[in-house]
Amino acid sequence: MSSPDPQVRAARNLSTSTSRGPVVAVTGAASGIGALLTARLAASDEVKQVIALDERRGEVSEATWHILDVRDPAIAEKLRGADVVVHLALDLDLETDAAARTAYNVRGTQTVLTAAAAAGVHRVVLCTSAMVYGALPDNDIPLSEDAELRATAEATGVGDLLEIERLGRRAPRAHPGLNVTMVRPAVLVGGTDTALTRYFESPRLLVVAGSRPTWQFCHVDDLCSALEYAALGKADGEFAVGCDGWLEQEEVEELSGIRRMELPSAVALGAAARLHRIGLTPSPAGDLAYTMHPWVVSVGRLHDAGWRPQWTNEEVLAELLEEVAGRHTVAGRRLGRKDATAAGAAGATVALLGAAAVVRRARKRRGL
């Protein structure tokens, strides 16, 4: 048999060299989950190239960096040649002004989706949270990934996440040919700071009387591996990420060694609302729902795709407790060591009303 024409061989060689995986762009690539994912993708044999976008340059030298704000329409030009965009440039900081946070999160997502479509990107991966399902007393355990999104905007950042979900669902209709994958992690642990991780910084675990808390965690390593699955097209649509199963509140207390403090619902919710309204705590009363009612989710779609979590709920809880050791929080408000001692002496511990007592004492010491 004669050998192929040299031009045919060259074409085959070019096809082989250019077919090694997709070009993946990551927004928010310089820090947090974005930095971890960027490093993971850059080391993957299944990814041809990583385009990293952020307002500063990160540490992954193998990536191609572009420094800009994701709300800048110029991002479309930077996305040309990308097959997939993983959008992780979100601000969910408890201390950020709520209006500024929403403006950044929503405008950023709108811009990335529009820019991706204009640049010919095939898929955008958005990351929200399993919190969008809502924490409600009648939730199934676990919730189906197809369950209705019943959350409200009353908890920190959840309104932004619901709007991101809406934009993601609308984008394929507005931009035919653009696919959107939605990834929803459970309580995220691993260098994170949220109202839910701060719950474990308190010397007592607040339990609202009559509630039935359940806990399902997601380690950042597992989230990154799930995002890689999404970027490579191994899992698509809408799916949740987390450890298999869940922990009941009693198991959490036994594993952590932290005793509970139980408060009537009206007292806990009323105090939380008042303290947040006058600016003494960063967390609104809506955050309490996620420590009261179940919002455990199935991770069946990732399982069907061959993905498995590397962490168990027990292991993630142990890592979280190690991370927060030495920190002191009352009602979501970080306390200095002196304040924390005062709270303990007053018997306030995690009680929301205790937070008010600490603040009153601090004001008296300052003569206010």
Secondary structure, DSSP 8 states (H G I E B T S, - for coil): -----HHHHHHHHHHHHH-SS-EEEEESTTSHHHHHHHHHHHT-TT-SEEEEEESS--S-TTSEEEE--TTSTTHHHHTTT-SEEEE------TTS-HHHHHHHHHHHHHHHHHHHHHTT-SEEEEE--GGGG---TT--SSB-TTS-----TTSTTHHHHHHHHHHHHHHHHHSTT-EEEEEEESEEESS---HHHHGGGSSSEEEETT---EE-EEEHHHHHHHHHHHHTTSS-SEEEE--SS-EEHHHHHHHH---EEEE-HHHHHHHHHHHHHTTS-SS-GGGGGGGTS---B--HHHHHTT---S--HHHHHHHHHHHHTT--EETTEE--HHHHHHHHHTT-TT-HHHHHHHHHHHHHHHT-
